[in-house]
Amino acid sequence: MREDPSSCGEYPEGGVVSSEEEPDCAPNKCPVSPQPSLSPLPIPGQPLEDPQHQRVVANVRERQRTQSLNDAFASLRKIIPTLPSDKLSKIQILKLASRYIDFLYQVLQSDEMDAKLASCNYLAHERLSYAFSVWRMEGAWSMSATH
């Protein structure tokens, strides 16, 4: 973490700048501010927010972000066909979704005529779900045999 108040450049939220993100600036071209660049400039007439309040607000934002991410994973989990016994982690959901997308691509490429004829009805969805489960289990056997 940089603590030099006279360095130029913006800090990302959190105040940490990696060496790749650090802007190139010559010492004589950077404006020197009397306050550390990590703290915002006070607005006249407004009370300063205390660090504890800032932490509470940041925690609320993080909880909302985490909840949004969990909701997205739940939605993705509903879309991909799974076995009733599956209890998948987030990384497993992502990997399975990737494999499902690949499977759907292969289905479309290998049998375009049937894909055009099959409407998005319940029976077509069930057949596709079953085919993916079979394909997935074959992949699981081949993956476990190679490890």
MARBA-3410 file (N, C-alpha, C, O; in Angstrom, 1 decimal):
147
0.9,-1.2,0.0,0.0,0.0,0.0,0.9,1.2,0.0,1.9,1.3,0.7 ~ 0.6,2.2,-0.8,1.3,3.4,-0.9,0.8,4.4,0.2,-0.4,4.5,0.4 ~ 1.8,5.1,0.8,1.3,6.1,1.8,1.9,7.5,1.5,1.7,8.4,2.3 ~ 2.5,7.7,0.3,3.1,8.9,0.0,2.0,9.9,-0.4,1.4,9.7,-1.5 ~ 1.7,10.9,0.4,0.7,11.9,0.1,0.9,12.7,-1.2,0.0,13.3,-1.7
2.2,12.8,-1.6,2.5,13.7,-2.7,2.5,13.0,-4.0,2.7,13.6,-5.1 ~ 2.2,11.7,-4.0,2.1,10.9,-5.3,0.9,11.2,-6.0,-0.2,11.6,-5.4 ~ 0.9,11.2,-7.4,-0.3,11.5,-8.1,-1.0,10.2,-8.5,-0.6,9.1,-8.3 ~ -2.2,10.4,-9.1,-3.0,9.3,-9.5,-4.2,9.0,-8.6,-4.2,9.4,-7.4 ~ -5.1,8.4,-9.1,-6.3,8.0,-8.3,-6.1,6.6,-7.7,-5.5,5.8,-8.3
-6.7,6.5,-6.5,-6.7,5.2,-5.9,-8.0,4.5,-6.2,-9.0,5.1,-6.2 ~ -7.9,3.2,-6.4,-9.2,2.4,-6.5,-9.8,2.4,-5.1,-9.2,2.7,-4.1 ~ -11.1,2.0,-5.1,-11.8,1.9,-3.8,-11.1,0.9,-2.9,-10.9,-0.3,-3.3 ~ -10.6,1.2,-1.8,-9.8,0.4,-1.0,-8.4,0.9,-0.8,-7.7,0.5,0.2 ~ -8.0,1.8,-1.7,-6.7,2.5,-1.5,-5.5,1.7,-1.9,-4.4,2.2,-1.6
-5.5,0.6,-2.5,-4.4,-0.2,-2.9,-4.1,-0.1,-4.4,-5.0,-0.3,-5.2 ~ -2.9,0.3,-4.7,-2.5,0.4,-6.2,-1.4,-0.6,-6.4,-0.4,-0.5,-5.7 ~ -1.5,-1.5,-7.4,-0.5,-2.4,-7.7,0.5,-1.7,-8.6,0.3,-0.6,-9.1 ~ 1.7,-2.3,-8.8,2.7,-1.6,-9.6,2.2,-1.5,-11.1,2.7,-0.5,-11.7 ~ 1.4,-2.4,-11.6,0.9,-2.2,-12.9,-0.1,-1.0,-13.0,-0.2,-0.4,-14.1
-0.8,-0.8,-12.0,-1.8,0.3,-12.0,-1.2,1.7,-11.7,-1.9,2.7,-12.0 ~ -0.1,1.7,-11.1,0.5,3.0,-10.7,0.9,3.8,-11.9,1.6,3.4,-12.8 ~ 0.4,5.0,-11.9,0.7,5.9,-13.1,2.1,6.4,-13.1,2.7,6.5,-12.0 ~ 2.6,6.6,-14.3,4.0,7.1,-14.4,3.9,8.6,-14.2,3.1,9.3,-14.9 ~ 4.6,9.2,-13.2,4.6,10.6,-13.0,5.9,11.0,-12.5,6.5,10.4,-11.6
6.4,12.1,-13.1,7.7,12.7,-12.6,7.4,13.5,-11.3,6.3,14.0,-11.2 ~ 8.4,13.6,-10.4,8.1,14.3,-9.1,7.7,15.7,-9.3,6.9,16.2,-8.5 ~ 8.2,16.4,-10.3,7.9,17.8,-10.5,6.6,18.0,-11.2,6.1,19.2,-11.3 ~ 6.0,17.0,-11.8,4.7,17.1,-12.5,3.5,16.8,-11.6,2.4,17.1,-12.0 ~ 3.7,16.1,-10.5,2.6,15.7,-9.6,2.2,16.8,-8.7,3.1,17.4,-8.1
0.9,17.1,-8.6,0.5,18.1,-7.6,0.7,17.6,-6.2,0.5,16.4,-5.9 ~ 1.1,18.5,-5.3,1.4,18.1,-3.9,0.1,18.6,-3.2,-0.2,19.8,-3.2 ~ -0.5,17.7,-2.5,-1.7,18.1,-1.7,-1.3,18.1,-0.3,-0.5,17.2,0.2 ~ -1.9,18.9,0.5,-1.6,19.0,1.9,-2.2,17.8,2.7,-1.7,17.5,3.8 ~ -3.2,17.1,2.2,-3.8,16.0,2.8,-3.4,14.7,2.1,-3.1,14.7,0.9
-3.4,13.6,2.8,-3.2,12.3,2.2,-4.2,12.1,1.1,-5.4,12.4,1.3 ~ -3.8,11.5,0.0,-4.8,11.3,-1.1,-5.8,10.2,-0.8,-6.7,10.0,-1.6 ~ -5.6,9.5,0.2,-6.5,8.4,0.6,-7.8,8.9,1.2,-8.9,8.3,1.1 ~ -7.8,10.1,1.7,-9.0,10.7,2.4,-9.6,11.7,1.4,-8.8,12.5,0.9 ~ -10.9,11.8,1.3,-11.5,12.8,0.4,-11.4,14.2,1.0,-11.2,14.3,2.2
-11.5,15.2,0.2,-11.4,16.5,0.7,-12.7,16.8,1.4,-13.8,16.5,1.0 ~ -12.6,17.5,2.6,-13.9,17.8,3.3,-14.7,18.9,2.6,-14.1,19.8,2.0 ~ -16.0,18.8,2.6,-16.9,19.7,2.0,-17.3,20.7,3.1,-17.8,20.2,4.2 ~ -17.1,22.0,2.9,-17.5,22.9,4.0,-19.0,22.8,4.3,-19.8,22.7,3.5 ~ -19.3,22.8,5.6,-20.6,22.8,6.1,-21.1,21.4,6.3,-22.2,21.2,6.9
-20.4,20.4,5.9,-20.8,19.0,6.1,-19.9,18.3,7.2,-18.7,18.5,7.2 ~ -20.5,17.6,8.1,-19.6,16.9,9.1,-18.8,15.8,8.5,-19.3,15.2,7.5 ~ -17.6,15.6,9.0,-16.8,14.5,8.5,-17.4,13.2,8.9,-17.8,13.0,10.0 ~ -17.4,12.2,8.0,-17.8,10.8,8.4,-16.7,10.2,9.2,-15.6,10.2,8.8 ~ -17.1,9.6,10.3,-16.1,8.9,11.1,-15.8,7.5,10.4,-16.6,7.0,9.7
-14.7,7.0,10.7,-14.2,5.7,10.1,-15.2,4.6,10.4,-15.4,3.7,9.6 ~ -15.8,4.6,11.6,-16.7,3.5,11.9,-17.9,3.5,11.0,-18.4,2.5,10.6 ~ -18.5,4.7,10.7,-19.6,4.8,9.9,-19.2,4.4,8.4,-20.0,3.7,7.8 ~ -18.1,4.8,8.0,-17.6,4.4,6.7,-17.5,2.9,6.6,-17.9,2.3,5.5 ~ -17.0,2.2,7.6,-16.9,0.8,7.7,-18.3,0.1,7.6,-18.4,-0.9,6.9
-19.2,0.7,8.3,-20.6,0.1,8.3,-21.2,0.2,6.9,-21.8,-0.7,6.4 ~ -21.0,1.4,6.3,-21.5,1.5,4.9,-20.8,0.6,3.9,-21.5,0.0,3.1 ~ -19.5,0.4,4.1,-18.8,-0.5,3.2,-19.2,-2.0,3.5,-19.4,-2.7,2.5 ~ -19.5,-2.3,4.7,-20.0,-3.7,5.0,-21.4,-3.9,4.4,-21.6,-5.0,3.9 ~ -22.2,-2.9,4.4,-23.6,-3.0,3.8,-23.4,-3.2,2.3,-24.1,-4.1,1.7
-22.5,-2.4,1.7,-22.3,-2.6,0.2,-21.8,-4.0,-0.1,-22.2,-4.6,-1.1 ~ -20.9,-4.5,0.7,-20.3,-5.8,0.5,-21.3,-6.9,0.7,-21.4,-7.9,-0.1 ~ -22.2,-6.8,1.7,-23.3,-7.8,1.9,-24.2,-7.7,0.7,-24.7,-8.8,0.2 ~ -24.5,-6.6,0.1,-25.4,-6.5,-1.0,-24.7,-7.1,-2.2,-25.4,-7.8,-3.0 ~ -23.5,-6.9,-2.4,-22.7,-7.5,-3.5,-22.7,-9.0,-3.4,-22.9,-9.7,-4.4
-22.5,-9.5,-2.2,-22.4,-10.9,-2.0,-23.8,-11.5,-2.2,-23.9,-12.6,-2.8 ~ -24.9,-10.9,-1.8,-26.2,-11.4,-2.0,-26.6,-11.4,-3.5,-27.2,-12.3,-4.0 ~ -26.2,-10.4,-4.2,-26.4,-10.3,-5.6,-25.7,-11.4,-6.4,-26.2,-12.1,-7.3 ~ -24.5,-11.7,-5.9,-23.7,-12.8,-6.5,-24.3,-14.1,-6.2,-24.4,-15.0,-7.1 ~ -24.8,-14.3,-5.0,-25.5,-15.6,-4.6,-26.8,-15.8,-5.4,-27.1,-16.9,-5.8
-27.5,-14.7,-5.6,-28.7,-14.7,-6.4,-28.4,-15.2,-7.8,-29.2,-15.9,-8.4 ~ -27.3,-14.6,-8.4,-27.0,-15.0,-9.7,-26.6,-16.4,-9.8,-26.9,-17.1,-10.8 ~ -25.9,-17.0,-8.8,-25.5,-18.4,-8.8,-26.8,-19.2,-8.7,-26.9,-20.3,-9.3 ~ -27.7,-18.8,-7.9,-29.0,-19.6,-7.7,-29.7,-19.6,-9.0,-30.3,-20.7,-9.4 ~ -29.7,-18.5,-9.8,-30.4,-18.5,-11.1,-29.7,-19.4,-12.1,-30.3,-20.1,-12.8
-28.4,-19.3,-12.1,-27.6,-20.2,-13.0,-27.8,-21.7,-12.6,-27.9,-22.5,-13.5 ~ -27.9,-22.0,-11.3,-28.1,-23.3,-10.9,-29.4,-23.9,-11.3,-29.6,-25.1,-11.6 ~ -30.5,-23.0,-11.4,-31.8,-23.4,-11.9,-31.8,-23.7,-13.4,-32.6,-24.5,-13.9 ~ -30.9,-23.0,-14.1,-30.9,-23.2,-15.6,-30.2,-24.5,-16.0,-30.7,-25.1,-16.9 ~ -29.1,-24.8,-15.4,-28.4,-26.0,-15.9,-29.0,-27.2,-15.3,-29.3,-27.3,-14.1
-29.1,-28.3,-16.1,-29.7,-29.5,-15.6,-28.7,-30.2,-14.6,-27.5,-30.3,-14.8 ~ -29.2,-30.6,-13.4,-28.4,-31.2,-12.4,-29.1,-32.5,-11.9,-30.3,-32.7,-12.2 ~ -28.3,-33.3,-11.3,-28.9,-34.5,-10.7,-29.5,-34.1,-9.3,-29.0,-33.2,-8.7 ~ -30.5,-34.9,-8.9,-31.1,-34.5,-7.6,-30.1,-34.6,-6.4,-30.3,-33.9,-5.4 ~ -29.1,-35.4,-6.6,-28.1,-35.6,-5.5,-27.0,-34.5,-5.5,-26.2,-34.5,-4.6
-27.0,-33.7,-6.5,-25.9,-32.7,-6.7,-26.1,-31.6,-5.6,-27.1,-31.0,-5.4 ~ -25.0,-31.4,-4.9,-24.8,-30.2,-4.0,-23.5,-29.5,-4.5,-22.4,-29.9,-4.1 ~ -23.7,-28.6,-5.4,-22.6,-28.0,-6.1,-22.1,-26.7,-5.5,-22.8,-25.9,-5.0 ~ -20.7,-26.6,-5.5,-20.1,-25.3,-5.0,-20.2,-24.3,-6.2,-20.6,-24.7,-7.3 ~ -19.9,-23.1,-5.9,-20.0,-22.0,-6.9,-19.0,-22.3,-8.1,-19.4,-22.2,-9.2
-17.8,-22.8,-7.8,-16.9,-23.1,-8.9,-17.4,-24.3,-9.7,-17.3,-24.3,-10.9 ~ -18.1,-25.3,-9.0,-18.6,-26.4,-9.8,-19.8,-26.0,-10.6,-20.0,-26.5,-11.7 ~ -20.6,-25.0,-10.1,-21.7,-24.5,-10.9,-21.2,-23.8,-12.2,-21.7,-24.0,-13.3 ~ -20.1,-23.0,-12.0,-19.5,-22.3,-13.2,-18.9,-23.3,-14.2,-19.2,-23.2,-15.4 ~ -18.2,-24.3,-13.7,-17.7,-25.3,-14.6,-18.7,-26.1,-15.3,-18.6,-26.4,-16.5
-19.8,-26.5,-14.6,-20.9,-27.2,-15.2,-21.6,-26.4,-16.2,-22.0,-26.9,-17.2 ~ -21.8,-25.1,-15.9,-22.5,-24.2,-16.9,-21.7,-24.1,-18.1,-22.2,-24.1,-19.2 ~ -20.3,-24.0,-18.0,-19.5,-24.0,-19.1,-19.6,-25.2,-20.0,-19.7,-25.2,-21.2 ~ -19.6,-26.4,-19.3,-19.7,-27.7,-20.0,-21.1,-27.7,-20.7,-21.2,-28.3,-21.8 ~ -22.1,-27.2,-20.0,-23.5,-27.3,-20.6,-23.6,-26.4,-21.8,-24.2,-26.8,-22.8
-22.9,-25.3,-21.8,-22.9,-24.4,-23.0,-22.2,-25.1,-24.1,-22.6,-25.1,-25.3 ~ -21.1,-25.8,-23.8,-20.3,-26.5,-24.8,-21.2,-27.7,-25.4,-21.2,-27.9,-26.6 ~ -21.9,-28.3,-24.5,-22.8,-29.4,-24.9,-23.9,-28.9,-25.8,-24.2,-29.5,-26.9 ~ -24.5,-27.8,-25.5,-25.6,-27.2,-26.3,-25.0,-26.8,-27.7,-25.7,-27.0,-28.7 ~ -23.8,-26.3,-27.7,-23.2,-25.9,-29.0,-23.0,-27.2,-29.8,-23.3,-27.1,-31.0
-22.5,-28.3,-29.2,-22.3,-29.5,-29.9,-23.6,-30.0,-30.5,-23.7,-30.5,-31.6 ~ -24.7,-30.0,-29.7,-26.0,-30.4,-30.1,-26.4,-29.6,-31.3,-26.9,-30.2,-32.3 ~ -26.3,-28.3,-31.3,-26.7,-27.5,-32.4,-25.8,-27.8,-33.6,-26.4,-27.8,-34.8 ~ -24.6,-28.0,-33.5,-23.7,-28.2,-34.6,-23.9,-29.6,-35.2,-23.9,-29.7,-36.4 ~ -24.1,-30.6,-34.4,-24.2,-32.0,-34.9,-25.6,-32.3,-35.5,-25.7,-33.1,-36.4
-26.6,-31.6,-35.1,-27.9,-32.0,-35.5,-28.8,-30.7,-35.7,-29.8,-30.6,-35.0 ~ -28.4,-29.9,-36.7,-29.2,-28.6,-36.9,-30.6,-28.9,-37.3,-31.5,-28.1,-36.9 ~ -30.9,-29.9,-38.1,-32.2,-30.1,-38.5,-33.2,-30.4,-37.4,-34.3,-29.9,-37.3 ~ -32.7,-31.3,-36.5,-33.6,-31.6,-35.3,-33.7,-30.4,-34.4,-34.8,-30.2,-33.8 ~ -32.6,-29.6,-34.3,-32.7,-28.5,-33.4,-33.7,-27.5,-34.0,-34.4,-26.8,-33.2
-33.8,-27.4,-35.3,-34.8,-26.4,-35.9,-36.2,-27.0,-35.7,-37.1,-26.2,-35.5 ~ -36.4,-28.3,-35.8,-37.7,-28.8,-35.7,-38.2,-28.9,-34.2,-39.4,-28.8,-34.0 ~ -37.3,-29.0,-33.3,-37.7,-29.1,-31.9,-38.0,-27.8,-31.3,-37.2,-26.8,-31.4 ~ -39.2,-27.6,-30.9,-39.6,-26.4,-30.3,-39.2,-26.4,-28.8,-38.8,-27.4,-28.3 ~ -39.2,-25.2,-28.2,-38.8,-25.1,-26.8,-40.0,-25.5,-25.9,-40.5,-24.7,-25.1
-40.4,-26.7,-26.0,-41.5,-27.2,-25.2,-40.9,-28.1,-24.1,-39.7,-28.3,-24.0 ~ -41.8,-28.5,-23.2,-41.3,-29.2,-22.0,-40.6,-30.5,-22.4,-39.6,-30.9,-21.8 ~ -41.2,-31.3,-23.3,-40.6,-32.6,-23.7,-39.2,-32.4,-24.3,-38.3,-33.1,-24.0 ~ -39.0,-31.4,-25.2,-37.7,-31.1,-25.8,-36.7,-30.8,-24.7,-35.6,-31.2,-24.7 ~ -37.2,-30.0,-23.7,-36.3,-29.6,-22.6,-35.9,-30.8,-21.8,-34.7,-31.0,-21.4
-36.8,-31.7,-21.5,-36.6,-32.9,-20.7,-35.6,-33.8,-21.5,-34.6,-34.4,-20.9 ~ -35.8,-34.0,-22.8,-34.8,-34.8,-23.6,-33.4,-34.2,-23.6,-32.4,-34.9,-23.4 ~ -33.3,-32.9,-23.7,-32.0,-32.2,-23.7,-31.4,-32.4,-22.3,-30.2,-32.6,-22.2 ~ -32.2,-32.2,-21.3,-31.7,-32.4,-19.9,-31.1,-33.8,-19.7,-30.1,-34.0,-19.1 ~ -31.9,-34.8,-20.1,-31.5,-36.2,-20.0,-30.2,-36.4,-20.8,-29.3,-37.0,-20.3
-30.1,-35.9,-22.0,-28.9,-36.1,-22.8,-27.7,-35.5,-22.2,-26.6,-36.0,-22.2 ~ -27.9,-34.3,-21.6,-26.8,-33.6,-20.9,-26.3,-34.4,-19.7,-25.1,-34.5,-19.5 ~ -27.3,-35.0,-19.0,-26.9,-35.8,-17.8,-26.1,-37.0,-18.2,-25.1,-37.3,-17.6 ~ -26.5,-37.6,-19.3,-25.8,-38.8,-19.8,-24.4,-38.3,-20.3,-23.4,-39.0,-19.9 ~ -24.3,-37.3,-21.0,-23.1,-36.7,-21.5,-22.2,-36.3,-20.3,-21.0,-36.6,-20.4
-22.8,-35.7,-19.3,-22.0,-35.3,-18.2,-21.4,-36.5,-17.4,-20.2,-36.5,-17.0 ~ -22.2,-37.5,-17.2,-21.7,-38.7,-16.5,-20.6,-39.4,-17.3,-19.7,-39.9,-16.7 ~ -20.7,-39.5,-18.6,-19.7,-40.0,-19.5,-18.4,-39.2,-19.3,-17.3,-39.8,-19.2 ~ -18.5,-37.9,-19.2,-17.4,-37.0,-19.0,-16.8,-37.2,-17.6,-15.6,-37.2,-17.5 ~ -17.6,-37.5,-16.6,-17.1,-37.7,-15.3,-16.3,-39.0,-15.2,-15.3,-39.0,-14.5
-16.8,-40.0,-15.9,-16.1,-41.3,-15.9,-14.7,-41.1,-16.6,-13.7,-41.6,-16.2 ~ -14.7,-40.4,-17.8,-13.5,-40.2,-18.5,-12.5,-39.3,-17.7,-11.3,-39.5,-17.8 ~ -13.1,-38.3,-17.0,-12.2,-37.4,-16.3,-11.6,-38.1,-15.1,-10.5,-37.9,-14.7 ~ -12.4,-39.0,-14.4,-11.9,-39.7,-13.2,-10.9,-40.8,-13.7,-10.0,-41.1,-12.9 ~ -11.0,-41.3,-14.9,-10.0,-42.3,-15.3,-8.7,-41.7,-15.7,-7.7,-42.4,-15.6
-8.7,-40.4,-16.1,-7.4,-39.8,-16.5,-6.7,-39.2,-15.3,-5.5,-38.9,-15.4 ~ -7.3,-39.1,-14.1,-6.7,-38.5,-12.9,-6.1,-39.5,-12.0,-5.5,-39.2,-11.0
END
